């Protein structure tokens, strides 16, 4: 499978300081919105301090890497991805 082939994947995003980082995460997700097939989020855990977002992506590995890299560089935010084999 080449890097240019589109695959389905998920990205789990944990925002530990919602007030500080949520807007930056949202801006990046908007930038990559053409790759997002679905999104689910819980915005107000731990009295509004913690948010968890899961997105379903249809992208090639370069696009997924760019998205996860940008989000992963935001302080207080972690992201993990899983990519389908087909």
C-alpha positions in Angstrom: 0.0 0.0 0.0 1.5 3.4 -1.0 1.4 6.5 1.1 -0.9 8.2 -1.4 -3.7 5.6 -0.9 -6.5 6.9 1.3 -7.5 4.8 4.3 -9.9 5.1 7.2 -8.5 5.9 10.6 -9.6 7.3 13.9 -7.9 9.9 16.0 -8.6 10.2 19.7 -7.8 13.6 21.1 -7.6 14.5 24.8 -7.6 18.2 25.7 -6.4 18.6 29.3 -6.8 22.4 29.4 -9.9 23.2 27.5 -9.9 26.9 28.1 -6.3 27.2 26.9 -6.2 24.7 24.0 -9.7 23.9 22.6 -9.8 26.8 20.1 -6.4 25.7 18.6 -7.6 22.2 18.2 -10.8 23.3 16.6 -8.9 25.5 14.1 -6.8 22.6 13.0 -9.8 20.3 12.7 -11.5 22.9 10.6 -8.4 23.2 8.4 -8.5 19.4 7.8 -12.3 19.1 7.7 -12.3 17.7 4.2 -10.6 14.5 5.6 -13.2 14.1 8.5 -16.0 11.6 7.9 -17.3 11.8 11.5 -16.7 13.4 14.8 -17.9 12.9 18.4 -16.9 14.8 21.4 -17.5 15.2 25.1 -16.6 18.8 25.9 -17.2 19.2 29.7 -15.6 16.4 31.7 -14.1 17.2 35.1 -16.0 20.4 35.5 -15.1 21.7 32.1 -11.4 21.2 32.4 -11.1 18.1 30.2 -12.5 17.3 26.7 -12.3 14.2 24.6 -12.8 14.2 20.8 -12.8 11.3 18.4 -12.7 11.9 14.7 -13.0 9.4 11.8 -10.7 10.2 8.9 -10.4 9.2 5.3 -7.0 10.3 4.3 -3.6 9.2 3.2 -0.8 8.6 5.7 0.9 12.0 5.0 -2.4 13.9 5.6 -3.0 11.9 8.8 0.5 12.6 10.0 0.2 16.3 9.3 -3.0 16.6 11.2 -1.8 14.6 14.2 1.5 16.4 14.3 -0.1 19.8 14.4 -2.6 18.8 17.1 0.1 16.9 19.1 2.3 20.0 19.3 -0.4 21.9 21.2 0.5 22.1 24.9 -1.9 20.1 27.1 -3.2 18.1 24.2 -2.5 14.4 23.3 -3.6 12.5 20.2 -3.4 8.8 19.2 -4.4 7.4 15.9 -5.3 4.0 14.5 -5.2 3.3 10.7 -7.1 0.6 8.8 -5.1 -1.9 6.8 -7.5 -1.8 3.9 
